[in-house]
Amino acid sequence: MLLLSEIGMRVGAGAAGVGSAVVAVTYGDLVVRLVAVWVAVIFLSVFTVMVVADIRERRGLPPPKIHGTGRPRAREWVYVVVFDAHMALFVYAGVLDKQRRGEGDLLVAGVLAVGMVLVLTGGVVRRWWAHRGAGTTGERP
């Protein structure tokens, strides 16, 4: 059974994601729309991860194993591509804002977020590179 705070965390993440999606659809300014899409994807992905973990726990399934070595799985590549693409979207929104004589705060925030996400997703690329360099590509001779 989930605690009230855990339920609130799931409802809050879902509401923030849906609210941002509504802003992205209804607002007229392109920069605000791009940032709203970015925020919606972040909150909805967190919400999805929490709900899937709750369903797995309720069904008695063990948590997924995290492999720190070896060839990255397809799911990890999907995460890398999705989050890196959304970081690029965030920087693009900052560039558009700066071109419209904005203060540049959005661009700086986007560049900082890109740096953080590249560090986080860089581990998958390093594992792939090490796996590839070891000669274990999985191809048959």
N, CA and C atoms as a LAMMPS dump frame, in Angstrom:
ITEM: TIMESTEP
0
ITEM: NUMBER OF ATOMS
423
ITEM: BOX BOUNDS ff ff ff
-5.0000000000000000e+02 5.0000000000000000e+02
-5.0000000000000000e+02 5.0000000000000000e+02
-5.0000000000000000e+02 5.0000000000000000e+02
ITEM: ATOMS id mol type element x y z
1 1 1 N 0.839 -1.177 0
2 1 2 C 0 0 0
3 1 3 C 0.886 1.244 0
4 2 1 N 0.573 2.163 -0.847
5 2 2 C 1.351 3.394 -0.953
6 2 3 C 0.976 4.359 0.17
7 3 1 N 1.973 5.06 0.661
8 3 2 C 1.732 6.105 1.643
9 3 3 C 1.12 7.313 0.954
10 4 1 N 0.539 8.184 1.752
11 4 2 C -0.089 9.38 1.196
12 4 3 C 0.939 10.261 0.486
13 5 1 N 2.144 10.343 1.033
14 5 2 C 3.176 11.159 0.389
15 5 3 C 3.603 10.563 -0.949
16 6 1 N 3.648 9.235 -1.048
17 6 2 C 3.996 8.591 -2.316
18 6 3 C 2.913 8.809 -3.361
19 7 1 N 1.676 8.75 -2.944
20 7 2 C 0.569 9.026 -3.865
21 7 3 C 0.628 10.477 -4.328
22 8 1 N 0.887 11.374 -3.382
23 8 2 C 1.007 12.794 -3.73
24 8 3 C 2.141 13.054 -4.705
25 9 1 N 3.249 12.32 -4.549
26 9 2 C 4.366 12.498 -5.46
27 9 3 C 3.984 12.059 -6.874
28 10 1 N 3.267 10.972 -7.003
29 10 2 C 2.85 10.49 -8.316
30 10 3 C 1.813 11.415 -8.953
31 11 1 N 0.856 11.841 -8.151
32 11 2 C -0.167 12.755 -8.658
33 11 3 C 0.462 14.094 -9.045
34 12 1 N 1.393 14.573 -8.243
35 12 2 C 2.061 15.84 -8.544
36 12 3 C 2.866 15.779 -9.832
37 13 1 N 3.628 14.703 -10.017
38 13 2 C 4.414 14.562 -11.247
39 13 3 C 3.506 14.443 -12.465
40 14 1 N 2.436 13.659 -12.331
41 14 2 C 1.496 13.525 -13.441
42 14 3 C 0.787 14.825 -13.769
43 15 1 N 0.365 15.546 -12.735
44 15 2 C -0.326 16.824 -12.949
45 15 3 C 0.609 17.856 -13.574
46 16 1 N 1.866 17.892 -13.135
47 16 2 C 2.823 18.83 -13.724
48 16 3 C 3.078 18.501 -15.19
49 17 1 N 3.154 17.229 -15.511
50 17 2 C 3.362 16.827 -16.902
51 17 3 C 2.168 17.153 -17.782
52 18 1 N 0.978 16.848 -17.298
53 18 2 C -0.231 17.135 -18.073
54 18 3 C -0.438 18.647 -18.199
55 19 1 N -0.197 19.378 -17.117
56 19 2 C -0.334 20.834 -17.173
57 19 3 C 0.626 21.466 -18.165
58 20 1 N 1.856 20.971 -18.181
59 20 2 C 2.827 21.48 -19.149
60 20 3 C 2.427 21.126 -20.578
61 21 1 N 1.869 19.933 -20.775
62 21 2 C 1.403 19.555 -22.11
63 21 3 C 0.26 20.463 -22.564
64 22 1 N -0.633 20.811 -21.645
65 22 2 C -1.73 21.717 -21.987
66 22 3 C -1.184 23.095 -22.36
67 23 1 N -0.197 23.573 -21.621
68 23 2 C 0.425 24.858 -21.956
69 23 3 C 1.084 24.776 -23.328
70 24 1 N 1.755 23.66 -23.616
71 24 2 C 2.426 23.505 -24.913
72 24 3 C 1.43 23.533 -26.065
73 25 1 N 0.24 23.017 -25.851
74 25 2 C -0.763 22.975 -26.916
75 25 3 C -1.471 24.309 -27.074
76 26 1 N -1.727 25.002 -25.977
77 26 2 C -2.581 26.194 -26.041
78 26 3 C -1.833 27.512 -26.16
79 27 1 N -0.591 27.572 -25.754
80 27 2 C 0.122 28.852 -25.742
81 27 3 C 0.61 29.194 -27.137
82 28 1 N 0.661 30.454 -27.481
83 28 2 C 1.015 30.881 -28.829
84 28 3 C 2.49 31.108 -29.072
85 29 1 N 3.261 31.405 -28.049
86 29 2 C 4.676 31.721 -28.208
87 29 3 C 5.484 30.435 -28.385
88 30 1 N 6.323 30.39 -29.419
89 30 2 C 7.088 29.183 -29.73
90 30 3 C 8.07 28.817 -28.627
91 31 1 N 8.726 29.797 -28.054
92 31 2 C 9.705 29.515 -27
93 31 3 C 9.02 28.883 -25.793
94 32 1 N 7.909 29.43 -25.388
95 32 2 C 7.174 28.882 -24.248
96 32 3 C 6.671 27.485 -24.578
97 33 1 N 6.251 27.269 -25.794
98 33 2 C 5.784 25.944 -26.197
99 33 3 C 6.908 24.916 -26.123
100 34 1 N 8.09 25.276 -26.606
101 34 2 C 9.217 24.342 -26.573
102 34 3 C 9.617 23.997 -25.142
103 35 1 N 9.658 24.993 -24.285
104 35 2 C 10.003 24.735 -22.881
105 35 3 C 8.909 23.91 -22.216
106 36 1 N 7.657 24.172 -22.536
107 36 2 C 6.557 23.397 -21.958
108 36 3 C 6.608 21.939 -22.41
109 37 1 N 6.959 21.695 -23.657
110 37 2 C 7.118 20.312 -24.133
111 37 3 C 8.244 19.641 -23.363
112 38 1 N 9.348 20.358 -23.182
113 38 2 C 10.48 19.809 -22.452
114 38 3 C 10.078 19.435 -21.027
115 39 1 N 9.397 20.342 -20.338
116 39 2 C 8.979 20.083 -18.958
117 39 3 C 7.976 18.938 -18.91
118 40 1 N 7.061 18.886 -19.864
119 40 2 C 6.061 17.812 -19.885
120 40 3 C 6.715 16.451 -20.043
121 41 1 N 7.683 16.338 -20.924
122 41 2 C 8.348 15.047 -21.127
123 41 3 C 9.115 14.631 -19.88
124 42 1 N 9.776 15.57 -19.24
125 42 2 C 10.528 15.234 -18.029
126 42 3 C 9.575 14.729 -16.94
127 43 1 N 8.509 15.47 -16.646
128 43 2 C 7.599 15.064 -15.58
129 43 3 C 6.829 13.792 -15.935
130 44 1 N 6.393 13.661 -17.182
131 44 2 C 5.651 12.456 -17.55
132 44 3 C 6.544 11.222 -17.579
133 45 1 N 7.822 11.39 -17.908
134 45 2 C 8.713 10.233 -17.867
135 45 3 C 8.963 9.791 -16.425
136 46 1 N 9.109 10.74 -15.507
137 46 2 C 9.261 10.394 -14.089
138 46 3 C 7.991 9.71 -13.585
139 47 1 N 6.839 10.238 -13.951
140 47 2 C 5.559 9.642 -13.56
141 47 3 C 5.44 8.214 -14.094
142 48 1 N 5.818 8.013 -15.344
143 48 2 C 5.731 6.682 -15.948
144 48 3 C 6.642 5.693 -15.239
145 49 1 N 7.853 6.105 -14.926
146 49 2 C 8.786 5.215 -14.229
147 49 3 C 8.227 4.822 -12.866
148 50 1 N 7.643 5.782 -12.137
149 50 2 C 7.083 5.47 -10.822
150 50 3 C 5.896 4.516 -10.926
151 51 1 N 5.024 4.745 -11.886
152 51 2 C 3.844 3.885 -12.027
153 51 3 C 4.241 2.475 -12.473
154 52 1 N 5.172 2.366 -13.391
155 52 2 C 5.628 1.039 -13.825
156 52 3 C 6.287 0.302 -12.655
157 53 1 N 7.074 1 -11.855
158 53 2 C 7.684 0.368 -10.681
159 53 3 C 6.615 -0.09 -9.693
160 54 1 N 5.564 0.705 -9.517
161 54 2 C 4.469 0.305 -8.616
162 54 3 C 3.754 -0.932 -9.137
163 55 1 N 3.511 -0.985 -10.423
164 55 2 C 2.831 -2.144 -11.014
165 55 3 C 3.695 -3.385 -10.877
166 56 1 N 4.991 -3.257 -11.139
167 56 2 C 5.902 -4.403 -10.993
168 56 3 C 5.923 -4.896 -9.545
169 57 1 N 5.95 -3.961 -8.612
170 57 2 C 5.979 -4.347 -7.195
171 57 3 C 4.67 -5.019 -6.79
172 58 1 N 3.557 -4.487 -7.266
173 58 2 C 2.235 -5.044 -6.927
174 58 3 C 2.062 -6.466 -7.458
175 59 1 N 2.651 -6.711 -8.634
176 59 2 C 2.552 -8.037 -9.236
177 59 3 C 3.591 -9.008 -8.677
178 60 1 N 4.459 -8.511 -7.801
179 60 2 C 5.456 -9.384 -7.183
180 60 3 C 6.689 -9.616 -8.031
181 61 1 N 6.881 -8.797 -9.046
182 61 2 C 8.052 -8.953 -9.902
183 61 3 C 9.26 -8.256 -9.275
184 62 1 N 10.442 -8.816 -9.478
185 62 2 C 11.625 -8.155 -8.92
186 62 3 C 11.948 -6.889 -9.71
187 63 1 N 12.643 -5.95 -9.083
188 63 2 C 13.035 -4.749 -9.834
189 63 3 C 14.002 -5.121 -10.953
190 64 1 N 14.008 -4.365 -12.044
191 64 2 C 14.909 -4.694 -13.15
192 64 3 C 16.366 -4.583 -12.713
193 65 1 N 17.171 -5.495 -13.229
194 65 2 C 18.595 -5.496 -12.888
195 65 3 C 19.305 -4.443 -13.719
196 66 1 N 20.193 -3.728 -13.071
197 66 2 C 20.982 -2.707 -13.755
198 66 3 C 22.361 -3.287 -13.996
199 67 1 N 22.724 -3.368 -15.252
200 67 2 C 24.032 -3.896 -15.616
201 67 3 C 24.994 -2.734 -15.795
202 68 1 N 26.027 -2.7 -14.981
203 68 2 C 26.999 -1.623 -15.06
204 68 3 C 28.082 -1.851 -16.094
205 69 1 N 28.106 -3.031 -16.662
206 69 2 C 29.126 -3.341 -17.661
207 69 3 C 28.47 -4.01 -18.852
208 70 1 N 29.215 -4.144 -19.913
209 70 2 C 28.719 -4.845 -21.086
210 70 3 C 27.969 -3.943 -22.036
211 71 1 N 27.457 -4.569 -23.051
212 71 2 C 26.745 -3.849 -24.103
213 71 3 C 25.441 -3.256 -23.579
214 72 1 N 25.203 -1.967 -23.788
215 72 2 C 23.943 -1.361 -23.336
216 72 3 C 22.741 -1.956 -24.077
217 73 1 N 21.652 -2.09 -23.349
218 73 2 C 20.427 -2.62 -23.95
219 73 3 C 19.718 -1.536 -24.757
220 74 1 N 18.784 -1.953 -25.573
221 74 2 C 18.046 -1.015 -26.432
222 74 3 C 17.294 0.016 -25.602
223 75 1 N 16.76 -0.388 -24.473
224 75 2 C 16.02 0.535 -23.605
225 75 3 C 16.926 1.682 -23.15
226 76 1 N 18.175 1.373 -22.842
227 76 2 C 19.1 2.428 -22.421
228 76 3 C 19.368 3.407 -23.558
229 77 1 N 19.487 2.897 -24.783
230 77 2 C 19.708 3.782 -25.934
231 77 3 C 18.504 4.674 -26.171
232 78 1 N 17.303 4.153 -25.944
233 78 2 C 16.098 4.967 -26.095
234 78 3 C 16.133 6.125 -25.099
235 79 1 N 16.499 5.836 -23.85
236 79 2 C 16.603 6.907 -22.856
237 79 3 C 17.629 7.948 -23.277
238 80 1 N 18.772 7.501 -23.752
239 80 2 C 19.828 8.429 -24.157
240 80 3 C 19.343 9.33 -25.288
241 81 1 N 18.735 8.751 -26.295
242 81 2 C 18.284 9.534 -27.446
243 81 3 C 17.173 10.501 -27.049
244 82 1 N 16.21 10.036 -26.265
245 82 2 C 15.085 10.889 -25.878
246 82 3 C 15.57 12.065 -25.031
247 83 1 N 16.379 11.799 -24.023
248 83 2 C 16.799 12.891 -23.152
249 83 3 C 17.785 13.829 -23.831
250 84 1 N 18.677 13.314 -24.656
251 84 2 C 19.589 14.206 -25.373
252 84 3 C 18.828 15.058 -26.394
253 85 1 N 17.824 14.486 -27.038
254 85 2 C 17.021 15.261 -27.986
255 85 3 C 16.238 16.358 -27.262
256 86 1 N 15.725 16.056 -26.1
257 86 2 C 14.985 17.082 -25.358
258 86 3 C 15.908 18.163 -24.815
259 87 1 N 17.121 17.81 -24.514
260 87 2 C 18.077 18.838 -24.104
261 87 3 C 18.405 19.746 -25.293
262 88 1 N 18.52 19.173 -26.481
263 88 2 C 18.751 19.988 -27.681
264 88 3 C 17.558 20.915 -27.923
265 89 1 N 16.363 20.419 -27.675
266 89 2 C 15.159 21.242 -27.801
267 89 3 C 15.19 22.411 -26.823
268 90 1 N 15.666 22.164 -25.624
269 90 2 C 15.768 23.2 -24.603
270 90 3 C 16.774 24.278 -25.022
271 91 1 N 17.905 23.86 -25.555
272 91 2 C 18.907 24.827 -26.026
273 91 3 C 18.363 25.61 -27.216
274 92 1 N 17.643 24.938 -28.112
275 92 2 C 17.044 25.618 -29.259
276 92 3 C 16.055 26.692 -28.806
277 93 1 N 15.274 26.384 -27.775
278 93 2 C 14.356 27.386 -27.233
279 93 3 C 15.13 28.572 -26.666
280 94 1 N 16.262 28.309 -26.033
281 94 2 C 17.102 29.387 -25.521
282 94 3 C 17.693 30.242 -26.623
283 95 1 N 18.09 29.601 -27.728
284 95 2 C 18.623 30.348 -28.87
285 95 3 C 17.54 31.235 -29.474
286 96 1 N 16.337 30.693 -29.629
287 96 2 C 15.233 31.498 -30.157
288 96 3 C 14.925 32.684 -29.25
289 97 1 N 14.96 32.449 -27.949
290 97 2 C 14.708 33.532 -27.001
291 97 3 C 15.792 34.603 -27.097
292 98 1 N 17.031 34.19 -27.232
293 98 2 C 18.14 35.141 -27.337
294 98 3 C 18.057 35.942 -28.632
295 99 1 N 17.625 35.305 -29.721
296 99 2 C 17.473 36.013 -30.991
297 99 3 C 16.389 37.073 -30.91
298 100 1 N 15.423 36.876 -30.048
299 100 2 C 14.345 37.858 -29.872
300 100 3 C 14.692 38.893 -28.82
301 101 1 N 15.962 39.063 -28.586
302 101 2 C 16.461 40.052 -27.642
303 101 3 C 16.133 39.681 -26.194
304 102 1 N 16.089 38.386 -25.923
305 102 2 C 15.893 37.937 -24.544
306 102 3 C 17.171 38.126 -23.744
307 103 1 N 17.083 37.88 -22.46
308 103 2 C 18.234 38.096 -21.588
309 103 3 C 19.258 36.97 -21.66
310 104 1 N 18.896 35.839 -22.18
311 104 2 C 19.828 34.728 -22.297
312 104 3 C 19.782 33.757 -21.14
313 105 1 N 18.886 33.981 -20.192
314 105 2 C 18.79 33.078 -19.049
315 105 3 C 18.37 31.677 -19.473
316 106 1 N 17.449 31.607 -20.41
317 106 2 C 16.974 30.317 -20.884
318 106 3 C 18.083 29.56 -21.613
319 107 1 N 18.886 30.274 -22.372
320 107 2 C 20.003 29.639 -23.081
321 107 3 C 21.036 29.112 -22.093
322 108 1 N 21.358 29.875 -21.077
323 108 2 C 22.322 29.429 -20.061
324 108 3 C 21.787 28.206 -19.325
325 109 1 N 20.501 28.23 -18.962
326 109 2 C 19.892 27.081 -18.286
327 109 3 C 19.91 25.854 -19.189
328 110 1 N 19.658 26.055 -20.485
329 110 2 C 19.697 24.94 -21.425
330 110 3 C 21.078 24.347 -21.56
331 111 1 N 22.085 25.184 -21.635
332 111 2 C 23.464 24.683 -21.755
333 111 3 C 23.87 23.938 -20.487
334 112 1 N 23.498 24.457 -19.324
335 112 2 C 23.798 23.75 -18.076
336 112 3 C 23.072 22.41 -18.01
337 113 1 N 21.823 22.367 -18.438
338 113 2 C 21.068 21.114 -18.441
339 113 3 C 21.676 20.123 -19.419
340 114 1 N 22.117 20.602 -20.574
341 114 2 C 22.758 19.718 -21.551
342 114 3 C 24.029 19.119 -20.958
343 115 1 N 24.815 19.939 -20.271
344 115 2 C 26.028 19.419 -19.643
345 115 3 C 25.731 18.321 -18.645
346 116 1 N 24.708 18.53 -17.816
347 116 2 C 24.343 17.526 -16.824
348 116 3 C 23.861 16.239 -17.488
349 117 1 N 23.018 16.354 -18.501
350 117 2 C 22.472 15.164 -19.145
351 117 3 C 23.553 14.431 -19.939
352 118 1 N 24.472 15.155 -20.555
353 118 2 C 25.556 14.487 -21.274
354 118 3 C 26.455 13.701 -20.323
355 119 1 N 26.667 14.218 -19.129
356 119 2 C 27.44 13.467 -18.139
357 119 3 C 26.679 12.205 -17.738
358 120 1 N 25.363 12.342 -17.536
359 120 2 C 24.561 11.19 -17.114
360 120 3 C 24.428 10.137 -18.218
361 121 1 N 24.255 10.566 -19.456
362 121 2 C 24.096 9.601 -20.545
363 121 3 C 25.437 9.162 -21.126
364 122 1 N 26.506 9.843 -20.746
365 122 2 C 27.824 9.474 -21.25
366 122 3 C 28.263 8.091 -20.795
367 123 1 N 27.753 7.625 -19.672
368 123 2 C 28.095 6.29 -19.19
369 123 3 C 27.663 5.203 -20.156
370 124 1 N 26.509 5.368 -20.767
371 124 2 C 26.03 4.381 -21.742
372 124 3 C 26.951 4.366 -22.955
373 125 1 N 27.344 5.555 -23.403
374 125 2 C 28.234 5.632 -24.566
375 125 3 C 29.596 5.044 -24.222
376 126 1 N 30.113 5.306 -23.032
377 126 2 C 31.407 4.731 -22.618
378 126 3 C 31.344 3.211 -22.555
379 127 1 N 30.253 2.669 -22.011
380 127 2 C 30.115 1.197 -21.96
381 127 3 C 30.046 0.606 -23.346
382 128 1 N 29.306 1.27 -24.248
383 128 2 C 29.217 0.776 -25.616
384 128 3 C 30.593 0.803 -26.281
385 129 1 N 31.318 1.904 -26.076
386 129 2 C 32.635 2.051 -26.698
387 129 3 C 33.603 0.996 -26.154
388 130 1 N 33.575 0.762 -24.846
389 130 2 C 34.451 -0.251 -24.253
390 130 3 C 34.076 -1.642 -24.743
391 131 1 N 32.792 -1.903 -24.861
392 131 2 C 32.329 -3.202 -25.345
393 131 3 C 32.726 -3.397 -26.797
394 132 1 N 32.609 -2.343 -27.572
395 132 2 C 32.967 -2.391 -28.988
396 132 3 C 34.481 -2.564 -29.154
397 133 1 N 35.248 -1.856 -28.34
398 133 2 C 36.702 -1.925 -28.425
399 133 3 C 37.266 -3.261 -27.965
400 134 1 N 36.512 -3.982 -27.135
401 134 2 C 36.973 -5.272 -26.647
402 134 3 C 36.811 -6.364 -27.696
403 135 1 N 36.21 -6.029 -28.83
404 135 2 C 36.027 -7.02 -29.89
405 135 3 C 34.829 -7.902 -29.705
406 136 1 N 33.916 -7.521 -28.845
407 136 2 C 32.722 -8.315 -28.593
408 136 3 C 31.51 -7.601 -29.158
409 137 1 N 31.449 -7.548 -30.465
410 137 2 C 30.339 -6.839 -31.11
411 137 3 C 29.1 -7.709 -31.22
412 138 1 N 29.227 -8.998 -30.933
413 138 2 C 28.079 -9.884 -31.033
414 138 3 C 27.868 -10.423 -32.445
415 139 1 N 28.745 -10.07 -33.366
416 139 2 C 28.626 -10.56 -34.747
417 139 3 C 29.273 -11.921 -34.85
418 140 1 N 28.728 -12.736 -35.713
419 140 2 C 29.309 -14.064 -35.954
420 140 3 C 30.36 -13.985 -37.044
421 141 1 N 31.449 -14.734 -36.89
422 141 2 C 32.505 -14.693 -37.921
423 141 3 C 32.089 -15.31 -39.215
